Amino acid sequence: MGKLWVSRREFLGMAGAGAAAAAAYGLFRSRQDLPPLRPPGIASEEEFSAACLRCQECVRGCLTGCLEPAGPEYGAGKLWTPRFNPDLARCEFELCGRACAKACPASLMSAVPDAEVRLGQAFITRKRCLVWGQGKPCLICYERCRYGAIEADEKGRPHMVPEKCTGCGACQNTCIAEPQKAIIVYPLGRVPEDEGDAGGGGRKRGGV
C-alpha cells in the first residue's frame, strides 16, 4: 500500500476546516441546551416547536424586525421557528398590536395581556459592563428601560429589578459594551447565577 502524501497547503486547509467544524459543533451543542427567546403569547415551548409551520409569516409581519428564523445551533427540532433577537430590535408588543400573532396562520400565539408579557429576563454581566468592569459612566440600559426594571445605585451602577422586567430587549439592543454585550435577555428560568446581576441590591436613582 502506497504512502498518502499531503502537501503543506492541503494539510493546513484540512486542519483549519476541522478546527472550524469543531468550534461550530461546540457552539451548536451548547445552545441546544438554551431555548430561543420567543414572541409573546407562547405558553409551551415543546408544543410550539412541534406545531410551528416554519412559514416565516410572523417574521415578515414583525413591525420592528426583532424576529428571525432560529438556526441549527438550537437543534433540529427548533430550526426555522421564530426567534426573538434583541440585537436586531426591541419587541414593541404594547404598540404593534401583536402583528406576529395576527400573521401566524396556525394561530399559535395567544393574546396575553400586556401586563403579563414576559419574553425573558435581562441579566447584567458585571465584568463586561462599562460601569461595573471599567468604572466608566454609562447608563444607557437604565435610560432605555421603560418599565423601571433597571435601577442605578449611588455609584451609577445598574441593577436589575426582575419582577419589572418584560424581556423586551431594549437594554440589550442599546448596550454599547464590546466585543460582547454586558446585558443579555435570557429565557425565563435560565438566567446565569454568577458574574452578574439579575436582581436588585442598589439604591434607586431618581427618575426611574
Summary of the structure (lengths in Angstrom):
residues: 208
radius of gyration: 20.6
end to end distance: 76.4
largest distance: 79.8
contacts: 575
relative contact order: 0.15
helix: 33%
strand: 11%
